[in-house]
């Protein structure tokens, strides 16, 4: 197709905090899909802390290098290739308006309701919260569950799912406005501000019976503080380490590991949502039911325009967002 394709590239890997000059815009021509491929038009782009982690080194994907199209999860519309035109797909198209992808690497989405939810509550964030909490954390009714990054894309859902499981839920967030939102709008039983100089005392007061499950999105000093309050046989769900992403020199691991793990017989486990791929359909149906019934509130933070993606990611790493941050790249399919 003789049409332009706007892209945002990683100009260079950052040595320190991420800034706008680490990105640059480029324009190429839209490619033609070959056998076993589809051409997708990007509609929505997911902005995630993991975008920054991919710059630091190899994780569950290869490290990003300067000059590459910035990686990112997307919702797109198939406009040519092996799948019917108009099919909505979840894919890893990156920060660009169009992408040619292997058909095997895109996942058709049956859209019922608001499309943006399929990047948040009904997408990877909802699935991560669901499986991380229920399958890795395994809370029981009456357990105390603590969630860090609790006003973020995954955290605000994990806390609500814990509440639906009959748990007492305590959120950790970065401002008074966010802690108030957690308790007043999302049903958290208590919330504390991690910026408080008395975080340990505040968290202890919010968890008088200790912590049974900790859903960790941030790592660092918050993880260290929460470990000290864990009950025997407690479970720590390692979902993310956002406090350590935007730096070239991540802090060493929290003090108390493995001491607390041994003395309290804790289980500390990391996971990736694709570990549970065969059970995604069941979880998606349940999440959709909760959302439709009003049992699950999905917070969204939508920013217009591909050109705003770098600033959107930088802001997210600073904690500017509430809920799921999404960049709208194109119009919804008709």
Secondary structure, DSSP 8 states (H G I E B T S, - for coil): ---EEEEEEE-S--SSS--GGGEEEEEEE-----TTEEEEEEEEEE--THHHHHHHS-SSS----TTSB----EEEEEEEESS-TT-EEEE---SBSEEEEEGGG-EE----S-GGGGGTTTSHHHHHHHHIIIIII---TT-EEEEESTTBTTHHHHHHHHHHTT-EEEEEESSHHHHHHHHHHS--SEEEETTSTTHHHHHHHHTTT-EEEEEESS-HHHHHHHHTTEEEEEEEEE---GGGTS-SS-----TTTTHHHHHTT-EEEE--GGGGGGGHHHHHHHHHHHHHTTSS---EEEEE-GGGHHHHHHHHHTT---BEEEEE-S----
